[in-house]
């Protein structure tokens, strides 16, 4: 088998850009050409139309983790018990939701501004479970979500089955008014293709460290060249250590997903010809599942803390987990019906909050999307550009204040603790995988 992202295969390639050779000079350097980096470049070009802006990416632009996620635009998170209205954590939940709502709005703005065709659907999505015991405090959660501006509705049994076309899920909360779905590779490719002419992009260019120069400039060193810039924005998320930033309080997780062939007319009719949908589990390591507008089923039901990439043999084992998850939901689908299987990374933190900081004079960085990279990454790109430009706002101040990723123990304690925690969460989510 091959590691091929179905989203990227469907989105197609943009024209190939050159790799960096020799020395380049720029006013602004953005490291990372995913959602955050591309939105930062767009924002910088809008704020500084006369500036030279350079973007670099270690691989093909718009084909990294940003294109490999599940395509959920998160405006409203599933509230934890401590965040329910009346509890001490509700105030922070309100602030986080304000940020997330702004992030969702930013996605809508980018799509409209650049005319991006990415199968965007503002129809909300579900927090759903197979075991109803894993969806607790239902009325309190509905009240909490509505208090922060969400549309929220509880569904169970046949009512939910008619919405999803599968009997696997027995209870769920549909959440709308900001929550949306899109095709992530088409979205990030749209951001790439819409870059203004003032932005120069180098692909297949690895940056292995930053060096302070005189005169307030920074040199980003690569394998075959370097870039000297006045200001550097590091937008690498899970791969932030590659820039030399090792104390972000974030860590990488590797996920794998599969995408099936389109359902036939007969199969689609049999499940009730339902509208496209997305489901997030209420358990941290439960499955993420989508029925796409072209009638494909996407499933992501493995997530692990890893310091190295999955091999193809290891990915084949993960694919069998996808098959089991598919057959629990749609028994007519098996391994032969999977067209694409791939891996991707996300950047996580202990607290669930990001690292968003001025690292040193002229260097700014963000990491820690915690599974909400489409919306958060879009907003972060603009806000990081604004912070680096000396532009403030109440929203930026809220993001900075909430950016407390939490302390991480040193390795190997981090490795041991993370792997043990993942095993516990996997066991707790076994009915939802």
Residue pairs with C-beta under 8 A, 6 or more apart in sequence:
1 312
1 315
1 316
1 319
1 341
2 312
3 310
3 312
3 315
3 341
3 342
3 343
4 340
4 341
4 342
5 63
5 67
5 68
5 185
5 340
5 342
5 344
6 258
6 259
6 296
6 298
6 339
6 340
6 342
7 67
7 68
7 71
7 183
7 184
7 185
7 186
7 259
8 63
8 67
8 68
8 185
9 340
10 183
10 185
10 186
11 67
11 183
11 185
11 186
11 189
12 189
13 60
14 61
14 62
14 189
14 192
14 193
16 60
16 203
17 61
17 201
17 202
17 203
18 202
18 203
19 202
19 203
19 204
19 205
19 224
20 56
20 202
20 205
20 222
20 224
20 225
20 226
20 227
21 224
21 225
22 224
22 225
23 225
23 226
23 227
23 228
24 54
24 200
24 202
24 225
24 226
24 227
24 228
25 52
25 227
25 228
25 229
26 52
26 53
26 54
26 200
26 227
26 228
26 229
26 230
27 48
27 51
27 52
27 53
27 229
27 230
27 231
28 44
28 48
28 51
28 52
28 53
28 54
28 229
28 230
28 231
28 232
28 233
28 388
29 53
29 54
29 55
29 56
29 218
29 220
29 227
29 229
29 231
29 232
29 233
30 37
30 40
30 41
30 44
30 53
30 54
30 55
30 56
30 232
30 233
30 235
31 37
31 55
31 56
31 207
31 220
31 232
31 233
31 234
31 235
31 236
31 243
32 55
32 56
32 57
32 64
32 234
32 235
32 236
32 237
32 239
33 55
33 56
33 57
33 61
33 62
33 64
33 192
33 201
33 203
34 57
34 62
34 64
34 65
34 66
34 67
34 188
34 235
34 237
34 377
35 66
35 187
35 188
35 191
35 373
35 374
35 377
35 378
35 381
36 66
36 235
36 237
36 366
36 373
36 377
36 378
36 380
36 381
36 384
37 55
37 57
37 233
37 235
37 381
38 55
38 61
38 62
38 188
38 191
38 192
38 195
38 381
39 106
39 110
39 191
39 377
39 378
39 379
39 380
39 381
39 382
40 233
40 235
40 380
40 381
40 382
40 384
40 385
41 53
41 55
41 195
41 199
41 381
42 110
42 191
42 194
42 195
42 196
42 381
42 382
43 381
43 382
43 385
43 386
44 51
44 53
44 233
44 385
44 389
45 51
45 53
45 195
45 196
45 198
45 199
47 385
47 386
47 389
47 391
48 389
49 198
51 198
52 198
52 200
53 198
53 199
53 200
54 199
54 200
54 201
54 202
54 227
54 229
55 61
55 195
55 199
55 200
55 201
55 202
56 201
56 202
56 203
56 205
56 207
56 220
56 222
56 227
57 64
57 201
57 202
57 203
57 204
57 205
58 64
58 204
58 205
58 206
58 207
58 239
58 242
59 203
59 204
60 203
60 204
61 192
61 201
61 203
62 185
62 188
62 189
62 191
62 192
63 185
65 237
65 238
65 344
65 345
65 346
65 373
66 184
66 188
66 373
66 374
66 377
67 184
67 185
67 188
67 189
68 184
68 185
68 257
68 342
68 343
68 344
68 345
69 184
69 344
69 346
69 373
69 374
70 184
70 257
70 278
70 288
70 290
70 298
70 300
71 181
71 182
71 183
71 184
71 187
71 278
71 290
71 374
72 125
72 179
72 180
72 181
72 278
72 280
72 288
72 372
72 374
73 104
73 107
73 120
73 178
73 179
73 180
73 181
73 182
73 374
73 375
74 100
74 103
74 104
74 179
74 372
74 374
74 375
74 376
75 97
75 100
75 101
75 103
75 104
75 150
75 177
75 178
75 179
75 180
75 375
76 97
76 100
76 101
76 145
76 148
76 149
76 150
76 152
76 175
76 177
76 178
76 179
77 93
77 96
77 97
77 100
77 372
78 127
78 141
78 173
78 175
78 280
78 282
79 93
79 141
79 144
79 145
80 89
81 87
81 136
81 137
82 88
82 89
83 89
83 90
83 92
83 93
83 144
84 90
84 137
84 140
84 141
84 143
84 144
85 140
85 143
85 144
85 147
86 140
90 144
92 402
93 144
93 148
94 147
94 148
95 398
95 402
96 402
97 148
97 149
97 150
98 148
98 395
98 398
99 379
99 395
99 398
99 399
99 402
100 178
100 372
100 375
100 376
101 149
101 178
102 379
102 395
103 372
103 375
103 376
103 378
103 379
104 178
104 179
104 180
104 375
105 178
106 375
106 378
106 379
106 382
107 120
107 180
107 182
107 187
107 374
107 375
107 378
108 120
108 122
108 180
110 116
110 191
110 378
111 118
111 120
111 182
111 187
111 190
114 190
114 191
114 193
114 194
115 190
115 194
116 186
116 187
116 190
116 191
116 194
117 186
117 190
118 182
118 183
118 184
118 186
118 187
118 190
119 181
119 182
119 183
119 186
119 292
119 293
120 180
120 181
120 182
120 187
121 180
121 181
121 182
121 276
121 293
122 176
122 180
123 176
123 180
123 181
123 275
123 276
123 277
124 151
124 174
124 175
124 176
124 177
124 179
124 180
125 174
125 175
125 179
125 180
125 181
125 277
125 278
125 279
125 280
126 155
126 160
126 163
126 164
126 169
126 172
126 173
126 174
126 175
126 277
126 278
126 279
126 280
127 135
127 172
127 173
127 175
127 279
127 280
127 281
127 282
128 135
128 160
128 164
128 169
128 171
128 172
128 173
128 279
128 280
128 281
128 282
129 135
129 169
129 170
129 171
129 172
129 281
129 282
129 283
129 286
129 431
129 432
130 168
130 169
130 170
130 328
130 431
130 432
131 170
131 431
131 432
132 156
132 170
132 171
134 281
134 282
134 283
134 286
134 431
134 432
135 171
135 172
135 173
135 282
138 154
138 171
138 173
139 154
141 152
141 173
142 152
142 153
142 154
142 173
145 152
145 173
145 175
146 152
149 177
149 178
150 175
150 176
150 177
150 178
150 179
151 174
151 175
151 176
151 177
152 173
152 174
152 175
152 176
153 173
153 174
154 171
154 172
154 173
155 163
155 171
155 172
155 173
155 174
156 170
156 171
156 172
157 170
157 171
160 169
160 170
160 171
160 172
161 167
161 169
162 272
162 274
163 174
163 274
163 275
163 277
164 274
164 277
164 279
164 291
165 271
165 272
165 274
165 291
166 271
166 329
166 330
168 328
168 329
169 279
169 329
172 279
181 276
181 278
181 290
182 374
183 292
184 374
187 374
192 201
195 201
205 222
205 223
205 224
205 225
206 222
206 223
206 242
207 220
207 221
207 222
207 242
207 243
208 221
208 222
208 223
208 242
209 220
209 221
209 243
209 244
210 218
210 219
210 220
210 221
210 232
210 243
210 244
210 363
211 218
211 219
211 220
211 221
212 218
212 219
212 360
213 219
213 228
216 230
216 361
216 362
217 228
217 229
217 230
217 362
218 228
218 229
218 230
218 231
218 232
218 362
218 363
219 226
219 227
219 228
220 226
220 227
220 228
220 229
220 232
220 243
229 362
230 362
231 362
231 363
231 364
231 388
232 362
232 363
232 364
233 364
233 365
233 384
233 385
233 388
234 240
234 243
234 245
234 359
234 363
234 364
234 365
234 366
235 365
235 366
235 380
235 381
235 384
236 242
236 243
236 365
236 367
237 250
237 345
237 346
237 347
237 366
237 367
237 368
237 369
237 373
237 377
238 250
238 252
238 253
238 345
238 346
238 347
238 367
239 252
239 345
240 248
240 250
240 347
240 355
240 365
240 367
241 248
243 365
245 359
245 365
248 355
248 365
248 367
248 368
248 405
249 349
249 350
249 355
249 368
249 405
249 406
249 407
249 408
250 347
250 348
250 349
250 354
250 355
250 367
250 368
250 405
251 305
251 347
251 348
251 349
251 408
251 414
251 418
252 305
252 306
252 307
252 345
252 346
252 347
252 348
253 303
253 304
253 305
253 306
253 345
253 346
253 347
253 348
254 303
254 304
254 305
254 306
254 309
254 310
254 343
254 344
254 345
255 300
255 302
255 303
255 304
255 343
255 344
255 345
255 346
256 300
256 302
256 310
256 315
256 318
256 319
256 322
256 341
256 342
256 343
256 344
257 288
257 298
257 299
257 300
257 322
257 341
257 342
257 344
258 298
258 299
258 319
258 322
258 323
258 326
258 338
258 340
258 341
258 342
259 292
259 296
259 297
259 298
259 338
259 339
259 340
259 341
260 296
260 297
260 298
260 326
260 333
260 337
260 338
260 339
261 296
261 337
261 338
261 339
262 294
262 295
262 296
263 271
263 295
263 296
263 297
267 332
268 295
270 332
271 330
274 291
276 290
276 291
276 292
276 293
277 290
277 291
278 288
278 289
278 290
278 291
279 287
279 288
279 289
279 290
280 286
280 288
281 287
281 288
281 429
281 432
282 432
283 425
283 428
283 429
283 432
284 425
284 429
285 303
285 422
285 425
285 426
285 428
285 429
285 433
286 301
286 429
286 432
286 433
287 299
287 300
287 301
287 325
287 432
287 433
288 298
288 299
288 300
288 301
289 297
289 298
289 299
289 300
289 325
289 329
290 297
290 298
291 297
292 298
296 339
297 326
297 329
297 330
297 333
299 322
299 325
299 326
299 329
301 321
301 322
301 325
301 433
302 318
302 321
302 322
303 422
304 422
305 415
305 418
305 419
305 422
307 415
309 343
310 318
310 343
315 341
315 343
318 341
319 335
319 338
319 341
320 335
321 433
322 338
322 341
323 334
323 335
323 338
324 433
325 433
326 333
326 334
326 337
326 338
327 333
327 334
346 369
346 370
346 371
346 373
347 367
347 368
347 369
347 370
347 373
348 368
348 370
348 371
349 355
349 368
349 370
349 405
349 406
350 405
350 406
350 407
350 408
351 404
351 405
351 406
352 370
353 368
353 370
353 402
353 403
353 404
353 405
353 406
354 366
354 367
354 368
354 369
354 370
354 376
354 380
354 399
354 402
354 403
354 405
355 365
355 366
355 367
355 368
355 403
355 405
356 365
356 366
356 380
356 383
356 384
356 399
356 400
356 403
357 364
357 365
357 366
357 403
358 364
358 387
358 388
359 365
364 384
364 387
364 388
365 384
366 380
366 384
368 405
369 376
369 377
370 376
379 399
380 399
383 393
383 395
383 396
383 399
386 392
386 393
386 396
387 396
387 400
408 414
409 417
426 433
